[in-house]
Amino acid sequence: MNKTVGCFVVVALLLPSLGIGKHKEDKIDPRLKQIHTIFLQGSVEAMQNVQDNQADIEKGSCLKMAKDADTADAVVKVIYTPGGVSQESPGQVGPPGMTLQQRQPYHTALEVRVRDGTKMKKIWEKHLDLTRGAQETQPGVLRLLDLLRQDACGGR
């Protein structure tokens, strides 16, 4: 019995040092802090919403919108996928009275790419699933831009 208790105590003391149960903290690429201008690329609806809210997005932020990719420090690609990450097939049975479009999440993602020699390299990416449909794509893009601004500007 004493041997079992001793083993338990040793294991209990070692587990925290192994990091079991801890969430891995996302490390921010230091190149993200060097970005000051971004060029947005992606769906017309998302870009229009960002342009309509450009003043609010740039207010108090270290990030400004660029007119073209050549003059920007980074390219931010908006990816919008009706049906989310895990697509449902039309033959799947869901809750009664719900259409396939109502059951599927709407996945929105932002990817930040910077020039690395002659190629573009992804240095930041965030995803968001929303369930109400296309009308939430635009707020999803704005939420993800807020997360980008927090990571790139240190909360400004």
N, C-alpha and C positions, 0 to 999 in steps of 0.2 A: 504494500500500500504506500509506504513512504517513498519507494522508488518511483511509483506512478505519479505521485504528487510532485516529486523533484523534477521529473521529465516535463510535466505540465508547466511548472514554473519557468524552466529553461526555455521552452517553446514560447510561452507567453512573453518573456522578456526579449526574445529574438525577433518575433513577428514585426513589431513596429520598426525595427532597424532595417528590415527587408522591404519596407514600403507596402506591405500587403494592406489593402483596404484604402490606400491613399489614392486620390484622383491625380492623374498626371496633369500637371499644369502646362498649358500651351506656352511654348517659348516663342517669343516674337522675334522674327528675323530682324537684325539690326538695320538692314537696308530699308526697311519700312519707315524708319525714323528719318531717312534722308529724302523721302518723297515730299514734294511740295505742290506739284501739279499732276493732275490725273486726267486721262482721256477715257471717257465712258464709251463702251461698245456693247451692243446687244440689241434686245428687242426695242422697237420704236416706242411702245407704250411706256416701258420702264425709263427710257432715256427722256421722253417727253415729261414724265413726272419729275425726274431729277432736274431737268431744265426749269420747270415751273417752280421748283422749290430751291433753286440754286442759291439764292440769297440766304435762305435759312441754313442750308447745308454749309456754306462757306463762312457764315457769321461766327466769329470767334474760333475758327478752325485754322489749322496749319495747311489744310488742303484746299486747293483752288482748281477749278475746271479749266482744262486746256481745250483749244479749238480743234487741234488735230494730234494724232498719236506721235508725230515726229517731234513736236515741241514739248510733249509731256514727259515727266519723270517716270511715269508708269501708266500702263493700260489696265483699266478695270473692266473686266468682262462680266456682263450680267447674263446669267443663265436661268431661264425660266422653263420649267418642265411641268405642263399639266399632267397629273398622274403621279407626280412625286418620284421618289427614288425607287420604290417598289410598285411597279405597275400591276394593276388588276386586269385580268382578261374579261371580256364581255360575258363569258359563260359562268363566271363566279357568282354565287348566290350571296347576297348581302342582306341587310335589314329590309323588311317589307316596305314598299313605298318609296325607297330611295333609288335614284338613278345612279348609273355608274359614275357620272361626273360628280355627284354629290358625295360619293363615298371616297373618291380619290383625293389624296392630298395634293396641293399645288406646291411644288418644290422650287424655291428661288435660291440662287447661289451667286456669290461674287468671288471672282478670282483676280488677284493683283499680280501682274507680270511686269518685270523690269528687264531692260536690255542687259544681256550677259554676252559681250562680244557681238556677234552677228545674230544671235538667237535671243528669244524672249524666255525668261525663266519665271515660273510661278513661285512667289515668296509668301503669299497669304491667301487663305480661302476660308469662307464661312458659308454655312447652309442654313436654310430655314424652311420648314414645311408648314403650310397653312391649309386649312380645310374648306374655306368658304368660296374659293374660286378666284377667277381672274381679277375681281375687284380688289383682292388682297395682295396681288402681285406688286402693285405700286407701293403700298405701305411696307411690304416685305423688303423691297429694294431700299427704301429709306431707312428701315431698321438696320439692315446690313451695312449701309453706308455709315450709320452712327457707330457701329462696332468697329468699322475700319478707321473712322476718325479717332475713336478712343485708343486703338492700338498704335496708330501712326503718330498721333499728336499728344499722347499721354493724357487723354481725357478732355482736351480742348476742342 
